[in-house]
Amino acid sequence: MVIYVPVGSNLNITMDNLESLPHNLLLVQNTTDVPGEDVGTTGKVLLGIGVTTTAYLFAGYSKSSESASYSNIAAGTYWLACGTRKHAASGLFVNLIVSSSVTAPYVVINKPVIQPSGFS
């Protein structure tokens, strides 16, 4: 999934964790195409949901909902990623593109190569 938003947008983000396994959500200005085991080594952590921007590797919440906001986002490429160690590297992230050529937010969802059972 790729989320596109205009430069200067205010992001209001809510994460619902329905699992018993703790997760968190970070806004990361990335420096690589794919996150590493620690997203902070492959980008700059700008916002933490359910955690701080420095203590996210082993912290999170389960079966709960958390929200946060980020104002006036600059042009660039970002991730919305689970900061728990190895989670983003295992695929728990989406791309966020902020561009002056985007006039209204939109989302592009690509069909996965391998379709999980129960989905069509």
C-alpha angles and dihedrals in degrees: 000000000000123000118202122199135170121257111269095028121151110230119213105188128187122185120198113195107195093174130090088228110093116249136167135191127234133188104219128184096217131218097187135045094244127033121247128225087280109037089203090069092054098041147359115278107225103170137016126203113199090001142046121266090252105036103053107109096085102016135084143110136262134214092005144099127237132180138196139165136225119195133213098359116205126231113277147082122296142169131224096210143163104250095201107119112282095354097108091041087055091056106275095132142085129204122247118197119194114194141161088226091064112088099179132017117265140164132224117201118191120203109251119247090234113041113219114233115265094031129098 
